[in-house]
Amino acid sequence: MQTVPQRSCISDTRNTNVTGTTAFPKLAGELRSLERIGVLVSGGCDSEVLLRVAADVLGSANTIAFTAVTPFIAAYYTEIVKATTKELNVKLIQVELNPLQINDITANTSQRCYHCKNAIYSAITAAARKWNITILADGTNLDDTAEHRPGLKAAEELNISHPFLNAGMTKADIRELGKQLGMENPDRPSDSCLATRIPEQTPITAETLSLVSKIEQPLRPHVKGRLRARVSKKHVILEYQTIDRELVKAHQQELQTIADDDRHSVLFNEISYHNTRELFTTLAAPIQSN
């Protein structure tokens, strides 16, 4: 098990190579100005680094982690959250929510993310009040503002703080800071909720989410690149990067069996980092052995 640093890495002004006060004084200053903080964690890298920073600067007793437990989040990430909070000795509050009961979400329009984030942030804000937490923060960073993220509007409406964004930090900065704070795998690939695998305007159902989860589950802990199991009426289109070709090949038959049980077939789409905007242009046949 990793050990929690006993001395604040981010507040070490004597080491000019440390990502922290010398490089990002706004981040350290913003956190030090708080007495307590609630960190919204999802199991992703960015929110985990924020949690580690908060616990490092404010102390574990003044940091509480909040996570939403929903069918939209793969169980793999819930386990990461549990393991991280246990390691850091940070209290974890799990807020259960079922977005499938909200029509504005299941309709899967272009505003699905806004409605979903609004529901999650509202539920977590209510839970935070019970713990006398008035400041809630997430891992939003400078790179996120370059993408279409309707959920950021919900965050603004519900006063969710963005310490990384306020400090002008990118994902690369965050991963470097994660290394300094003892993260085991700060370079693990970014991910999104399972609902993003379902085409817009296609209603979201528990059955479809379950299929996506089951297809990705054998691969998720081991992938080094982007992974998405996108669902159509008859197919599951598994998008993976070249770096994971052998991993996918090793699980090919297992994945087809899972899809068969749901009356789907699997198409394999190998992508490079630079052509993610052309994901639907080439659908490959099952991977052939050399």
Helices and strands as residue ranges (DSSP letters): H 25-32, E 37-40, H 45-58, G 60-62, E 63-69, H 75-88, E 91-96, G 99-101, H 103-106, H 112-130, E 136-137, G 142-146, H 151-157, H 163-166, H 171-180, G 194-197, H 206-216, E 227-231, E 235-241, G 242-244, H 245-250, H 252-260, E 265-271, G 273-278
